[in-house]
Amino acid sequence: MQNISEIEELIKLISRLPGLGPKSAKRIVLKLINNRDELVKPLAKALAEVYKNISRCKICGLLKSSSVECSYDNCSIVGKKYDKICVVENISDQWSIESSSIYQGYFHILGGTISSVGQKKEDLLIHSLVERVNKDNIEEVILATSATVEGQTTAYYVQDSLKNTKVKITKLAQGLPVGGEIESLDDGTLFSAFKNRSKLNSNSD
Ligand SMILES: [Zn+2]
């Protein structure tokens, strides 16, 4: 292979993407170079747009375009009123649950788990979750964190943070394998986990 620094750099960057190693990165770069107008140009434009306009909402953690502003009592990203919030670790968890169409309601993306490397409680969107519950007539919070030690520790901490609210707290149960990450579950497992969610507090019914 020739040593062209621009190409080397691109291969290096692409191989950092999930599921791709240097070999697939090289194939992708070749495909791009051979399709400059059809792929490189629109891709560069789409990347620039995402970089400029898309960010995570500081209240609910969802991805949003810069023109949308959420408030504690109104999630303008969803644009609908619900009385449930499903709490997940990451955006990929939200996407998995959404695509299974098991659940109708708001999402709240914590942004990780408490014990992930370098992740502190303060980095997670927990305070804003309590605010949403207090200000948006929420009746149920569903804890859909992974069945890993980190996921369960985080769920416990979220539950504890909500103890002064009157909200019903439930947690995904049967069907969720120990060590299972939400994003890697199939629809059937997710469905059963949602259906069999268990109640964690005794505040209300
Ligand atoms: Zn939001």
Residues whose N, C-alpha, C, O or C-beta is under 5 A from the ligand:
A	BS01	ZN	C57 I59 C60 G61 C70
